[in-house]
Amino acid sequence: MSSVRIGIAGATGYGGQELLRLAAAHPQAEPVVAMASAGGDGSRELPGLRGLWGGSIEAFSLDRLVETADAVFLGLPDTASAELAPALLARGARVFDLSGAFRLRDGAARRRWYPKTPDVEPPAVYGLAEWNRPALAAARFVACPGCYPTAALLALKPLVAAGLVPPEADVHIDAKSGVSGAGKKPSERTHFSEVHGSVAAYGVFAHRHAAEIEQELGRTVTFVPHLVPLDRGILETIYTRVRPGTTADEIGQALEAAYAGRPFVRLTADRLPEIKHVAHTNFCDIGWRVDAGRVVLVACLDNLGKGAAGQALQCFNVAFGFDERAGLIP
Ligand SMILES: NC(=O)c1ccc[n+]([C@@H]2O[C@H](COP(=O)([O-])OP(=O)(O)OC[C@H]3O[C@@H](n4cnc5c(N)ncnc54)[C@H](OP(=O)(O)O)[C@@H]3O)[C@@H](O)[C@H]2O)c1
């Protein structure tokens, strides 16, 4: 089979560059067009991709994406995806959206958190490949999960599905992210001199990823993200209660049953995971400890890998019938 032609909008962004790097080494795909924004300089170089990708960055063009690519990846601000994804779908493109614009299915939640997003029918498939494989296999439009929700959901969903977390148990997610999670455009909050040597909570009861986690978990959660002085990586410490008498082995069995044959979830049991072991990979590592009806789960991943570009390529692999690991595990 000839290579699937990939188009990337937002290829000069953090997620887009990572995707371009991965796609350039994919055995069954070829990035044929990579774009900056409309005003972007067409001659722009990506120094990190020298020797890995021989193409050149173009200014954004919807026509060119539709005409040249079999699969279009959007690494754009959510407002741009909200406008461009429906236009691409209407012209027959298969779309993998890294933004949050189309992740929320409930109309009221979507209007609150993504007010520029229109309704699309059928709605996007939520691209958590470990849980949504059958829907992904036929998908023409995929909303790739957010970085924080990916770690939280991969850790919590097996326990909730197995009935180990009682309905009345509070779920607290204490999350820490490196600064690339905020994209390449610096702000006062993400400026080096603000972040270096500090840790700060933000978005408490006001972060759109809480709505996404709650949608996919079917539970209310208390989600508190923090910005930490790292360039990339997310670590989440998750606290909840389990049914009395639940052992660490039973937690492990629920996680192992959920992720048997799933190449990108690594279970570390009581050796709690660390960001440096998942940085620059598509892995999500999950560890856990249990004591007297309380469980602490620690989940970590690379926000630009399993939290963005790697996950998008994993969805592409499932949607096009390739080995899920293609381009992601050498
Ligand atoms: N960063 C993460 O860890 C992460 C994780 C998961 C999901 N996401 C989501 O993925 C998306 C991209 O994030 P990012 O961090 O890669 O962003 P970013 O670093 O800010 O890059 C944004 C990209 O979009 C382009 N762009 C901006 N406005 C555009 C428009 N109107 N039309 C066409 N292109 C436009 C930019 O081009 P120029 O270079 O010309 O400005 C740039 O290539 C966001 O929706 C984000 O929420 C990010």
The ligand as a MOL file (V3000), in Angstrom:
LIG
                    3D

  0  0  0     0  0            999 V3000
M  V30 BEGIN CTAB
M  V30 COUNTS 48 52 0 0 0
M  V30 BEGIN ATOM
M  V30 1 N 0.8070 22.0750 23.9710 0
M  V30 2 C 0.2600 20.9770 24.4850 0
M  V30 3 O 0.8350 20.3150 25.3730 0
M  V30 4 C -1.0700 20.4880 23.9900 0
M  V30 5 C -1.5350 19.2460 24.4370 0
M  V30 6 C -2.7630 18.7710 23.9840 0
M  V30 7 C -3.5330 19.5560 23.1390 0
M  V30 8 N -3.0850 20.7800 22.7590 0 CHG=1
M  V30 9 C -3.9320 21.5710 21.8520 0
M  V30 10 O -3.3540 21.5060 20.5560 0
M  V30 11 C -3.5660 22.7620 19.8800 0
M  V30 12 C -2.2000 23.3050 19.4620 0
M  V30 13 O -1.4480 23.5380 20.6390 0
M  V30 14 P 0.0700 24.0180 20.5940 0
M  V30 15 O 0.5260 24.0640 21.9970 0
M  V30 16 O 0.8310 23.2420 19.5740 0 CHG=-1
M  V30 17 O -0.1270 25.5310 20.0390 0
M  V30 18 P 0.9520 26.6030 19.5860 0
M  V30 19 O 2.3200 26.1590 19.9930 0
M  V30 20 O 0.4660 27.9140 20.0660 0
M  V30 21 O 0.8570 26.5600 17.9730 0
M  V30 22 C -0.3040 26.9860 17.2800 0
M  V30 23 C -0.1510 26.7070 15.8040 0
M  V30 24 O -1.3490 27.0990 15.1150 0
M  V30 25 C -1.0300 28.0450 14.0770 0
M  V30 26 N -2.1710 28.9650 13.9850 0
M  V30 27 C -2.5880 29.8570 14.9360 0
M  V30 28 N -3.7410 30.4630 14.5230 0
M  V30 29 C -4.0400 29.9270 13.3030 0
M  V30 30 C -5.1000 30.1340 12.3660 0
M  V30 31 N -6.1070 31.0000 12.6170 0
M  V30 32 N -5.0990 29.4400 11.2050 0
M  V30 33 C -4.1000 28.5490 10.9210 0
M  V30 34 N -3.0590 28.3090 11.7790 0
M  V30 35 C -3.0440 28.9790 12.9490 0
M  V30 36 C 0.2760 28.6960 14.5180 0
M  V30 37 O 0.9590 29.2300 13.3850 0
M  V30 38 P 2.0660 30.4240 13.4990 0
M  V30 39 O 3.3930 29.7450 13.8020 0
M  V30 40 O 2.0610 31.0650 12.1660 0
M  V30 41 O 1.6270 31.3290 14.6120 0
M  V30 42 C 0.9920 27.4910 15.1230 0
M  V30 43 O 1.5410 26.6780 14.1010 0
M  V30 44 C -4.2870 23.6810 20.8650 0
M  V30 45 O -5.6640 23.6690 20.5960 0
M  V30 46 C -4.0030 23.0450 22.2190 0
M  V30 47 O -5.0220 23.2890 23.1740 0
M  V30 48 C -1.8520 21.2480 23.1380 0
M  V30 END ATOM
M  V30 BEGIN BOND
M  V30 1 1 1 2
M  V30 2 2 2 3
M  V30 3 1 2 4
M  V30 4 1 4 5
M  V30 5 2 4 48
M  V30 6 2 5 6
M  V30 7 1 6 7
M  V30 8 2 7 8
M  V30 9 1 8 9
M  V30 10 1 8 48
M  V30 11 1 9 10
M  V30 12 1 9 46
M  V30 13 1 10 11
M  V30 14 1 11 12
M  V30 15 1 11 44
M  V30 16 1 12 13
M  V30 17 1 13 14
M  V30 18 2 14 15
M  V30 19 1 14 16
M  V30 20 1 14 17
M  V30 21 1 17 18
M  V30 22 2 18 19
M  V30 23 1 18 20
M  V30 24 1 18 21
M  V30 25 1 21 22
M  V30 26 1 22 23
M  V30 27 1 23 24
M  V30 28 1 23 42
M  V30 29 1 24 25
M  V30 30 1 25 26
M  V30 31 1 25 36
M  V30 32 1 26 27
M  V30 33 1 26 35
M  V30 34 2 27 28
M  V30 35 1 28 29
M  V30 36 1 29 30
M  V30 37 2 29 35
M  V30 38 1 30 31
M  V30 39 2 30 32
M  V30 40 1 32 33
M  V30 41 2 33 34
M  V30 42 1 34 35
M  V30 43 1 36 37
M  V30 44 1 36 42
M  V30 45 1 37 38
M  V30 46 2 38 39
M  V30 47 1 38 40
M  V30 48 1 38 41
M  V30 49 1 42 43
M  V30 50 1 44 45
M  V30 51 1 44 46
M  V30 52 1 46 47
M  V30 END BOND
M  V30 END CTAB
M  END
